[in-house]
Amino acid sequence: MGPFDPRNPYFRRRAGGRAQGTPTLEDYRRLSEAYRSLQTEHAEMARELAAAQEALRQQAQRAAELEEALHAAQQKVAELEEWLAEARNRPETAEEAAWRERYLRLQAELDTYRRRLEERSQAQIAEQQERVLQDMLSLADHLEMALQHLEQVPDTPALESYRANLEATLRAFLETLRRYGVEPLSPQGEPFDPTLHEAVGQVASDRVPPDHVAHVVRTGYRIHDRLLRPARVLVSRGPVADPGGEEPSGAR
């Protein structure tokens, strides 16, 4: 069956279910389009095949390079192992011993220097933190002085509400300080300790023994195990004696 045979399916046209004469221009056009489509697909497949072949070639080249590098590394390891074995078996020379001693000494000095730097850095951080906290303590001082002043003023509903607000503010501020490890020192009635207390005067008192804190002028604070600020106190010197040498019962 030739290419122009009417029985060829590429050149047959159906009209009412019957085959008709020779192929028309439309049949040639369709055949040409099909041929161009096949050519396009073939070219695309050829490009994809070429790309795959190039990728395989590159992978094979990379595998060869890696294998060569691995072989070289194995040889280097073998040489190093042989050198180490020889180094272990032969005695250490005087020069090598001197260098090893120098290395150990420098390593110890470096560790000491690094430790000193860390300690200095921590000390500076702690000092800066304490300085900031000391500046913040003035707020607590003002709140305490305001509450002490209100104790001398007659109570009114408005004043009671104001006092409650001040107390709440002071409690909140002290709680904030506690989160940073700061605790107040309230040495009322305790023995005077010059390492924790700053004496600003003495006062006679029949309720507090001598050399004990009779009144706290300014609250002190401690941060962790260190003193942040000493408490300013008045120290009791005991009851006031009368001119005859006897102590009055109501002396303070």
Number of C-alpha atoms within 10 A of each C-alpha: 7 7 11 13 14 17 16 13 10 15 20 19 18 8 8 6 7 8 14 13 12 14 17 11 8 10 15 13 11 12 14 12 12 12 12 12 12 12 12 12 12 12 12 12 12 12 12 12 12 12 12 12 12 12 12 12 12 12 12 12 12 12 12 12 12 12 12 12 12 12 12 12 12 12 12 12 12 12 12 12 12 11 12 12 11 11 11 9 9 9 9 11 9 9 9 11 11 12 12 12 12 12 12 12 12 12 12 12 12 12 12 12 12 12 12 12 12 12 12 12 12 12 12 12 12 12 12 12 12 17 12 11 18 14 9 13 18 11 13 17 16 12 17 17 14 14 17 11 10 15 11 8 9 8 12 9 8 9 13 13 12 14 18 13 12 16 16 12 14 19 13 12 16 16 14 12 18 15 9 12 12 21 18 17 18 16 21 17 17 14 17 21 15 10 9 19 23 20 18 12 11 18 17 19 18 18 14 22 18 19 17 21 26 28 18 21 15 20 20 23 22 18 17 12 8 10 17 20 21 20 26 20 25 24 29 25 20 21 21 18 13 10 8 6 8 10 14 13 10 10 14 16
